[in-house]
């Protein structure tokens, strides 16, 4: 690959499956430029959305022409051919067309040889592109330390990198009418703001999935912080939790009712998406209170089946973390993340769960043996047990790529990249958004030598800043401040 091709191809995240730089001049993106869209969708369904996209991306009004065809292309896939005279997009769905425009924006460069740009231009290319994984998700935490504009920026970046799902885990950030006390009062946003984000994400091709922890992580706070979102200000609600406050008291019918009201309102607020994440990881000291000690596995089974039925009646599948369903004292899981233990009898619970539960298997390392790639036995296990499985990596780049290849090879349900509290900084964002987007879209992709992809990420962040009309220093880029006043806290 020539240097010209390398630096053109490397602009696009995730990398297209096939891209070829062709001979010819640049296509000028300006008012009246000809763009042909070939799709089974009618012009009336597309015209307004595409004009809005072109105005947002390049401040132009193209001359669109529409042709009825494009059947047979993969969902979210597209073909793009750019010459000096014309730009042609072929896709079978609106999201496929959206993805073509996202690629075009990343390929485009500003006018050359002038002081100030008056237009953008595209190199001559031919692209055939489609995702390897159908479910390409990212898990985003919304902390009190995460302003609304920052969660919006992460949502926009996920959509820009062609993820189609984002799980939003609110850590006390959404004020719900059923229980207004269930939030950090001084940080919480109202439902109208959340509804705006849900609508925005949908317009970008991204479905937001709410998460509510129904088992462990009941503090809605990081365990190392010592904070408890509800009990710090409302200690009278202590009966809803086990004595240490970390895990819900699943044997208390009042806890079930409380969680039911929260879950229904949250699901409605997010537009009743087809999935709802119920958490269920790291339930430390589960079964420690006087109500829960006996027959804990039966109590947890009843708890999970209740919420499964609640969402099944709404046409929604529940997603849950895998770790409490396997016993960590079993040698076959050595080197892999498993948090259950035989004392509470949860190791056989998976057999009692409906097979439409989506298992989210979070594995954050790269446990190679003798120089060989990991074999990811926990995901194999749940697939063989009949479940749809999402692999869930984090910061380990080799693990992200290996899991993407594993999902494609083993035909698993997809990937859900986790971000937690490490989403700031261009290096972290390149890993969590860029590397994982490539693993979900094109896991066979190999980065080019001598290309600093972080700088393309930084350009993409500037484009999102422009889309959001950002004005303040702290809103720009990947961090709020270049130098923190105190060392970063883990």
C-alpha positions in Angstrom: 0.0 0.0 0.0 1.4 3.4 -1.0 1.7 6.2 1.6 -1.1 8.0 -0.1 -3.4 5.0 0.3 -2.3 4.3 3.8 -3.1 7.8 5.1 -6.4 7.9 3.3 -7.5 4.5 4.5 -6.3 5.1 8.1 -8.7 8.1 8.5 -11.7 5.8 8.8 -12.7 4.2 12.1 -13.7 1.4 12.0 -11.7 0.4 9.0 -13.8 -0.6 6.0 -13.7 -4.2 5.0 -12.5 -3.3 1.5 -11.3 0.1 0.3 -9.4 1.1 -2.8 -8.0 4.4 -3.7 -8.7 5.0 -7.4 -7.2 7.3 -10.0 -8.9 10.7 -10.4 -9.2 14.1 -8.8 -11.0 15.1 -5.6 -14.8 15.3 -5.3 -15.8 18.7 -4.0 -18.4 18.7 -1.3 -20.3 22.0 -2.0 -23.7 23.3 -2.7 -25.2 21.5 -5.7 -22.6 18.6 -5.7 -24.2 15.4 -7.2 -24.8 12.6 -4.7 -26.6 9.5 -5.9 -28.4 7.3 -3.3 -29.4 3.8 -4.4 -31.7 2.2 -1.9 -35.1 0.4 -1.6 -36.2 3.3 0.7 -38.3 6.0 -0.9 -37.0 9.5 -1.4 -39.6 10.9 1.0 -38.1 8.7 3.7 -34.6 9.8 3.1 -34.5 13.4 1.8 -34.9 15.4 4.9 -32.5 13.2 7.0 -29.8 13.3 4.4 -30.1 17.1 3.9 -29.8 17.5 7.7 -26.7 15.3 7.7 -25.0 17.2 4.9 -25.8 20.5 6.6 -24.4 19.2 9.9 -21.3 17.7 8.4 -20.2 20.2 5.7 -22.8 23.0 5.7 -23.8 22.2 2.1 -27.0 21.5 0.1 -26.2 18.7 -2.4 -28.2 17.8 -5.5 -29.4 14.4 -4.5 -30.8 11.8 -6.9 -32.5 8.7 -5.7 -32.8 5.3 -7.4 -34.8 2.3 -6.2 -32.4 -0.7 -5.7 -29.8 -1.9 -3.2 -31.7 -4.9 -1.9 -29.5 -7.8 -0.7 -26.8 -5.7 1.0 -26.2 -6.6 4.6 -27.9 -4.7 7.3 -25.8 -1.6 8.2 -23.6 -2.3 5.1 -23.0 0.0 2.2 -21.1 0.6 -1.0 -19.5 3.9 -1.7 -17.9 5.1 -5.0 -16.4 8.5 -5.2 -15.0 10.0 -8.4 -14.1 13.6 -9.2 -17.5 14.0 -10.8 -19.9 12.0 -8.6 -20.5 10.3 -5.3 -22.7 7.2 -5.2 -24.0 5.4 -2.2 -25.7 2.0 -2.3 -27.4 0.6 0.9 -30.4 -1.4 1.8 -31.3 0.5 5.0 -31.2 3.9 6.5 -28.4 2.9 8.9 -26.4 1.7 5.9 -26.7 5.1 4.3 -25.9 6.8 7.6 -22.7 4.6 7.8 -21.7 5.7 4.3 -22.0 9.3 5.3 -20.0 8.7 8.5 -17.2 7.2 6.4 -17.4 10.1 3.9 -17.0 12.6 6.7 -13.9 10.9 8.1 -12.4 10.6 4.6 -13.0 14.2 3.7 -10.2 16.8 4.0 -10.6 20.6 4.0 -9.8 22.7 1.0 -6.0 22.8 0.5 -3.6 25.8 -0.1 -5.8 28.5 1.4 -5.9 30.4 4.6 -9.5 29.5 5.5 -11.5 26.6 4.0 -14.7 27.2 2.1 -15.4 23.5 1.3 -14.5 19.9 1.9 -13.3 17.4 -0.6 -13.3 13.6 -0.9 -10.6 11.5 -2.5 -11.6 9.1 -5.3 -12.3 5.7 -3.6 -14.3 2.6 -3.9 -15.5 1.0 -0.7 -17.5 -2.2 0.1 -18.3 -2.4 3.7 -20.4 -4.3 6.2 -20.1 -5.2 9.9 -18.8 -8.6 11.0 -20.9 -8.5 14.2 -24.6 -7.7 14.2 -24.6 -6.5 17.9 -21.9 -3.9 18.3 -22.4 -2.4 21.7 -20.6 -0.1 24.2 -21.3 0.3 27.9 -21.2 3.8 29.1 -21.4 4.9 32.8 -23.0 8.1 33.7 -21.4 9.3 36.9 -22.1 12.5 39.0 -18.7 13.6 37.6 -19.9 13.2 34.0 -21.7 16.3 32.8 -24.6 15.9 30.4 -22.5 17.2 27.5 -19.9 14.6 28.2 -22.2 11.6 28.1 -23.7 13.1 25.0 -20.3 13.3 23.4 -19.6 9.7 24.2 -22.9 8.7 22.7 -22.1 10.7 19.6 -18.7 9.1 19.3 -20.1 5.6 19.7 -22.6 6.3 16.9 -19.8 7.9 14.7 -17.8 4.7 15.1 -20.7 2.6 13.9 -21.7 1.0 17.2 -25.5 0.2 17.1 -26.2 -0.2 20.8 -25.0 1.7 23.9 -25.9 0.5 27.4 -26.3 3.5 29.7 -25.7 2.7 33.4 -26.8 5.7 35.5 -25.0 6.0 38.8 -27.7 8.1 40.4 -28.0 10.6 37.5 -31.6 10.2 36.5 -34.4 11.6 38.6 -37.5 9.3 38.3 -41.0 10.2 39.3 -41.6 6.8 41.0 -38.8 7.4 43.4 -37.3 10.9 43.2 -35.1 10.1 46.2 -33.2 7.5 44.1 -30.6 9.9 42.7 -27.8 12.2 43.7 -30.0 15.2 44.2 -27.4 17.9 43.3 -26.3 16.1 40.0 -29.4 14.4 38.7 -31.0 15.4 35.4 -34.7 15.4 34.6 -36.4 12.9 32.3 -36.7 15.4 29.5 -32.9 15.5 29.2 -32.6 11.7 29.0 -35.4 11.5 26.5 -33.5 14.1 24.3 -30.4 11.8 24.4 -32.4 8.8 23.5 -33.9 10.6 20.5 -30.6 12.0 19.5 -28.9 8.6 19.6 -31.7 7.0 17.5 -31.2 9.8 14.9 -27.6 8.7 14.7 -28.3 5.0 14.3 -27.7 4.1 17.9 -30.2 2.4 20.3 -29.7 3.3 24.0 -30.3 0.4 26.5 -30.9 1.3 30.1 -29.2 -0.6 32.9 -30.5 -0.9 36.5 -28.5 -3.1 38.9 -31.0 -5.6 40.4 -28.6 -7.6 42.5 -25.1 -6.4 43.4 -23.7 -2.8 42.9 -26.9 -1.6 44.7 -25.0 1.4 46.1 -25.0 3.0 42.6 -21.5 4.1 43.5 -18.0 2.7 43.1 -17.2 0.4 46.0 -13.9 2.1 46.6 -15.6 5.5 47.2 -17.6 4.4 50.2 -20.6 6.2 49.0 -24.2 4.9 48.8 -26.5 6.8 46.5 -29.7 6.1 48.5 -28.6 5.3 52.1 -26.2 8.2 52.6 -29.2 10.6 52.6 -32.1 8.1 53.3 -30.9 5.6 55.9 -34.5 4.6 56.5 -34.4 2.6 53.3 -31.8 0.2 54.8 -34.3 -2.8 54.8 -34.1 -2.8 50.9 -30.5 -3.9 51.1 -28.4 -6.6 52.8 -26.7 -5.3 55.9 -23.6 -3.9 54.2 -25.7 -2.1 51.6 -23.9 -3.4 48.5 -26.5 -6.0 47.5 -30.3 -5.7 47.3 -32.2 -7.8 49.8 -33.9 -10.0 47.2 -36.1 -11.7 49.8 -37.8 -8.4 50.8 -41.0 -8.0 48.7 -40.7 -4.2 49.2 -37.3 -4.3 47.4 -38.8 -6.1 44.5 -41.6 -3.6 44.3 -39.2 -0.7 44.5 -37.0 -2.1 41.8 -40.1 -2.9 39.6 -41.2 0.7 39.7 -37.8 2.0 38.8 -37.3 -0.5 36.0 -40.6 0.1 34.3 -40.2 3.9 34.4 -36.6 3.6 33.1 -37.6 1.3 30.3 -40.4 3.6 29.3 -38.1 6.6 29.4 -35.7 4.9 27.0 -38.5 4.3 24.5 -39.0 0.6 25.4 -35.9 -0.7 23.6 -35.6 -4.5 22.8 -33.1 -5.0 25.6 -32.8 -4.1 29.3 -29.6 -4.7 31.3 -30.2 -5.9 34.8 -26.5 -5.9 36.0 -26.1 -8.8 38.5 -22.3 -8.7 38.8 -20.0 -8.7 41.8 -22.8 -9.3 44.4 -20.4 -9.4 47.4 -21.7 -10.8 50.7 -24.9 -12.0 49.0 -27.2 -14.0 51.3 -25.8 -12.5 54.5 -29.0 -11.1 56.1 -31.5 -13.0 58.2 -34.1 -13.1 55.3 -31.7 -14.2 52.6 -29.4 -16.8 54.3 -31.5 -19.9 53.7 -32.0 -21.3 50.1 -30.4 -18.3 48.6 -30.1 -19.8 45.1 -33.9 -20.4 45.1 -34.5 -16.8 46.2 -32.2 -15.4 43.5 -33.8 -17.7 40.9 -37.3 -16.3 41.8 -35.9 -12.8 41.7 -34.4 -13.2 38.2 -37.4 -15.1 36.8 -39.7 -12.4 38.0 -37.8 -9.6 36.2 -37.4 -11.8 33.1 -41.2 -12.2 33.0 -41.8 -8.5 33.6 -39.7 -7.6 30.6 -40.9 -10.5 28.4 -44.4 -9.1 28.8 -43.0 -5.9 27.3 -41.3 -7.7 24.4 -37.9 -7.1 25.8 -34.9 -9.4 26.5 -32.9 -9.0 29.7 -29.1 -8.8 29.6 -27.0 -9.7 32.6 -23.4 -10.1 33.6 -22.1 -13.6 33.7 -19.7 -13.7 36.7 -22.0 -14.7 39.6 -23.3 -17.7 37.6 -20.0 -19.5 37.7 -17.9 -20.7 40.7 -14.5 -19.2 41.0 -13.1 -22.2 42.9 -13.4 -24.4 39.8 -10.0 -24.9 38.1 -11.5 -24.8 34.6 -11.9 -21.0 35.0 -8.4 -20.3 36.1 -7.2 -17.0 34.6 -10.7 -15.8 33.7 -13.1 -13.6 35.6 -15.6 -15.5 37.7 -17.0 -14.2 40.9 -19.5 -16.8 42.2 -18.6 -19.3 44.9 -20.0 -22.7 45.8 -21.1 -21.6 49.3 -24.1 -19.8 48.0 -25.1 -22.5 45.5 -25.3 -20.3 42.4 -23.2 -22.4 40.2 -26.2 -24.4 38.9 -28.5 -21.4 38.6 -27.8 -20.9 34.9 -29.7 -24.1 34.2 -32.9 -22.5 35.5 -32.7 -19.3 33.5 -34.7 -18.9 30.3 -32.4 -19.2 27.2 -33.4 -15.8 25.9 -31.4 -14.1 28.6 -28.4 -12.5 27.0 -25.2 -13.3 28.9 -22.7 -10.5 29.0 -19.3 -12.2 29.7 -16.8 -9.6 30.9 -13.2 -10.7 30.5 -10.7 -7.9 30.9 -7.4 -9.6 30.4 -5.5 -11.6 27.8 -4.9 -15.0 29.6 -2.6 -16.6 27.0 -1.0 -19.9 27.7 2.3 -21.0 26.2 2.1 -18.1 23.8 -1.3 -19.2 22.4 -4.3 -17.0 22.3 -6.9 -17.4 25.1 -9.6 -19.9 24.4 -12.3 -17.9 26.3 -13.9 -20.9 28.0 -16.6 -19.0 29.9 -18.2 -17.7 26.6 -17.9 -21.2 25.1 -19.7 -22.5 28.2 -22.7 -20.2 28.0 -23.0 -20.7 24.3 -23.1 -24.5 24.7 -25.7 -24.0 27.5 -27.9 -22.4 24.9 -27.5 -18.7 25.6 -26.8 -15.8 23.3 -23.4 -14.4 24.5 -22.0 -10.9 24.3 -18.2 -10.7 25.0 -17.3 -7.7 27.1 -13.7 -6.6 27.0 -12.2 -3.4 28.5 -8.7 -1.9 28.2 -6.5 -4.8 27.1 -6.1 -4.2 23.4 -5.0 -7.8 22.6 -8.0 -9.1 24.4 -10.4 -6.7 22.5 -9.1 -7.9 19.2 -9.0 -11.6 20.2 -12.6 -11.4 21.4 -13.8 -9.8 18.2 -12.2 -12.5 16.2 -13.6 -15.1 18.6 -17.2 -13.8 18.2 -16.9 -13.8 14.4 -15.4 -17.3 14.4 -17.8 -18.9 16.9 -20.9 -16.9 15.7 -21.7 -15.5 19.1 -24.3 -12.7 19.6 -21.8 -9.8 19.6 -19.6 -7.5 21.6 -20.3 -5.1 24.4 -17.2 -3.0 25.1 -17.0 -1.7 28.7 -15.6 1.7 29.6 -16.3 2.3 33.3 -14.3 5.3 34.7 -11.5 5.2 32.2 -13.2 7.0 29.3 -11.2 10.2 29.4 -7.9 10.8 27.6 -7.2 10.2 23.9 -5.2 7.0 24.5 -8.1 5.4 26.6 -10.7 6.7 24.1 -8.7 5.2 21.2 -8.8 1.8 23.0 -12.4 1.9 24.2 -14.0 3.4 21.2 -11.5 3.0 18.2 -9.9 -0.4 18.9 -13.2 -2.0 20.0 -15.1 -0.5 17.0 -12.6 -2.2 14.7 -12.9 -5.4 16.6 -16.7 -5.4 16.3 -16.9 -4.2 12.7 -13.8 -5.6 11.1 -12.0 -7.9 13.5 -9.4 -9.0 10.9 -8.2 -5.4 10.6 -4.5 -4.8 11.2 -3.3 -1.3 11.9 -0.8 0.3 9.5 2.7 0.9 10.6 3.7 4.5 11.4 0.1 5.8 11.6 -0.8 7.5 14.8 -4.5 6.7 14.9 -5.0 8.7 18.1 -4.7 11.9 16.0 -7.6 10.8 13.8 -9.6 10.2 16.9 -8.7 13.8 18.0 -10.0 15.1 14.7 -13.2 13.1 15.1 -13.7 14.6 18.6 -13.3 18.1 17.1 -16.0 17.3 14.6 -18.3 16.2 17.5 -17.5 19.4 19.4 -18.7 21.3 16.3 -21.9 19.2 16.1 -22.6 20.0 19.8 -21.8 23.7 19.4 -19.2 23.3 22.2 -17.8 26.6 23.5 -16.1 26.0 26.8 -12.5 24.8 27.2 -13.5 21.8 29.3 -15.8 20.5 26.6 -13.1 20.2 23.9 -11.1 17.1 23.2 -10.9 14.0 25.3 -10.3 15.5 28.8 -11.7 18.4 30.7 -8.3 19.7 31.8 -4.9 19.0 30.3 -3.3 19.0 33.8 -5.4 17.8 36.7 -5.2 19.7 40.0 -4.8 16.5 41.8 -3.5 13.1 40.7 -6.0 11.0 38.9 -7.9 8.8 41.3 -8.4 5.2 40.5 
